[in-house]
Amino acid sequence: MELPRLSATHNRKRDKHAQTPTYEEDYNELEEIVKAIETESVSVDVLAEKVKRAAELIAYCQTKLSETETEVTRSSPRWTPTGTRPHKNN
């Protein structure tokens, strides 16, 4: 029985000549890894590799979200992550 294969992006190496993947691409790859682990379709031999890759993707996605939040906040000072306006001291 053949195990399901993850997308081709799994083996992708990021170098300065390769196009940087989008947040959505990395998030989708992460979802594929999680689904494979949850359904136990990942062999024990590659489990550590998948967990390591998932950790890399989580770190990237968290960084990208944080950077985006900072950019949005900087562009629109009245916006906050909760959607409320900052309190002004009078």
C-alpha positions as a Markdown table, in Angstrom:
| # | Residue | x | y | z |
|---|---|---|---|---|
| 1 | Met | 0.0 | 0.0 | 0.0 |
| 2 | Glu | 1.4 | 3.3 | -1.0 |
| 3 | Leu | 1.2 | 6.2 | 1.4 |
| 4 | Pro | -0.3 | 9.5 | 0.2 |
| 5 | Arg | 2.3 | 11.9 | -1.1 |
| 6 | Leu | 2.5 | 15.5 | 0.1 |
| 7 | Ser | 2.6 | 18.3 | -2.5 |
| 8 | Ala | 5.7 | 19.0 | -4.5 |
| 9 | Thr | 6.2 | 22.1 | -2.3 |
| 10 | His | 7.3 | 19.8 | 0.6 |
| 11 | Asn | 10.7 | 19.2 | -1.0 |
| 12 | Arg | 11.2 | 22.7 | -2.1 |
| 13 | Lys | 14.4 | 24.4 | -1.1 |
| 14 | Arg | 14.3 | 28.1 | -0.5 |
| 15 | Asp | 17.2 | 29.9 | -2.0 |
| 16 | Lys | 17.8 | 33.4 | -3.3 |
| 17 | His | 17.0 | 32.3 | -6.9 |
| 18 | Ala | 13.7 | 30.5 | -6.1 |
| 19 | Gln | 10.5 | 32.4 | -5.9 |
| 20 | Thr | 9.3 | 32.9 | -2.3 |
| 21 | Pro | 6.2 | 30.9 | -1.6 |
| 22 | Thr | 3.1 | 32.7 | -0.5 |
| 23 | Tyr | 1.6 | 32.5 | 2.9 |
| 24 | Glu | -1.3 | 30.5 | 1.5 |
| 25 | Glu | 1.1 | 28.0 | -0.2 |
| 26 | Asp | 3.0 | 27.4 | 3.1 |
| 27 | Tyr | -0.3 | 27.2 | 5.1 |
| 28 | Asn | -1.7 | 24.7 | 2.6 |
| 29 | Glu | 1.5 | 22.6 | 2.9 |
| 30 | Leu | 1.2 | 22.7 | 6.7 |
| 31 | Glu | -2.4 | 21.6 | 6.5 |
| 32 | Glu | -1.4 | 18.6 | 4.3 |
| 33 | Ile | 1.3 | 17.6 | 6.8 |
| 34 | Val | -1.2 | 17.8 | 9.7 |
| 35 | Lys | -3.8 | 15.8 | 7.8 |
| 36 | Ala | -1.2 | 13.1 | 7.0 |
| 37 | Ile | -0.1 | 12.9 | 10.6 |
| 38 | Glu | -3.7 | 12.9 | 12.0 |
| 39 | Thr | -4.7 | 10.1 | 9.6 |
| 40 | Glu | -1.6 | 8.2 | 10.5 |
| 41 | Ser | -0.6 | 8.0 | 6.8 |
| 42 | Val | 3.0 | 9.1 | 7.6 |
| 43 | Ser | 5.4 | 6.3 | 8.2 |
| 44 | Val | 7.5 | 6.4 | 11.4 |
| 45 | Asp | 10.6 | 6.7 | 9.3 |
| 46 | Val | 9.6 | 10.1 | 8.0 |
| 47 | Leu | 7.5 | 11.4 | 11.0 |
| 48 | Ala | 10.4 | 13.4 | 12.5 |
| 49 | Glu | 11.1 | 15.0 | 9.1 |
| 50 | Lys | 7.4 | 16.0 | 8.8 |
| 51 | Val | 7.2 | 17.4 | 12.3 |
| 52 | Lys | 10.4 | 19.5 | 11.6 |
| 53 | Arg | 9.0 | 20.8 | 8.4 |
| 54 | Ala | 5.7 | 21.7 | 10.1 |
| 55 | Ala | 7.6 | 23.6 | 12.8 |
| 56 | Glu | 9.4 | 25.6 | 10.1 |
| 57 | Leu | 6.1 | 26.4 | 8.4 |
| 58 | Ile | 4.4 | 27.4 | 11.6 |
| 59 | Ala | 7.3 | 29.8 | 12.4 |
| 60 | Tyr | 7.1 | 31.3 | 8.9 |
| 61 | Cys | 3.4 | 31.7 | 9.1 |
| 62 | Gln | 3.5 | 33.3 | 12.5 |
| 63 | Thr | 6.2 | 35.7 | 11.4 |
| 64 | Lys | 4.3 | 36.6 | 8.2 |
| 65 | Leu | 1.1 | 37.3 | 10.2 |
| 66 | Ser | 3.0 | 39.5 | 12.7 |
| 67 | Glu | 4.7 | 41.4 | 10.0 |
| 68 | Thr | 1.4 | 42.0 | 8.2 |
| 69 | Glu | -0.2 | 43.2 | 11.4 |
| 70 | Thr | 2.6 | 45.6 | 12.0 |
| 71 | Glu | 2.3 | 46.9 | 8.4 |
| 72 | Val | -1.4 | 47.4 | 8.6 |
| 73 | Thr | -1.1 | 49.1 | 12.0 |
| 74 | Arg | 1.5 | 51.4 | 10.7 |
| 75 | Ser | -0.5 | 52.2 | 7.6 |
| 76 | Ser | -3.7 | 52.8 | 9.5 |
| 77 | Pro | -3.0 | 53.9 | 13.1 |
| 78 | Arg | -6.6 | 53.8 | 14.0 |
| 79 | Trp | -6.8 | 50.1 | 13.3 |
| 80 | Thr | -6.0 | 47.5 | 16.0 |
| 81 | Pro | -6.0 | 43.7 | 15.8 |
| 82 | Thr | -9.3 | 43.5 | 17.7 |
| 83 | Gly | -10.9 | 46.0 | 15.4 |
| 84 | Thr | -11.3 | 48.7 | 18.1 |
| 85 | Arg | -9.9 | 52.1 | 18.0 |
| 86 | Pro | -7.1 | 53.0 | 20.4 |
| 87 | His | -8.1 | 55.1 | 23.4 |
| 88 | Lys | -7.0 | 58.7 | 23.3 |
| 89 | Asn | -5.9 | 60.3 | 26.5 |
| 90 | Asn | -7.3 | 63.8 | 26.9 |
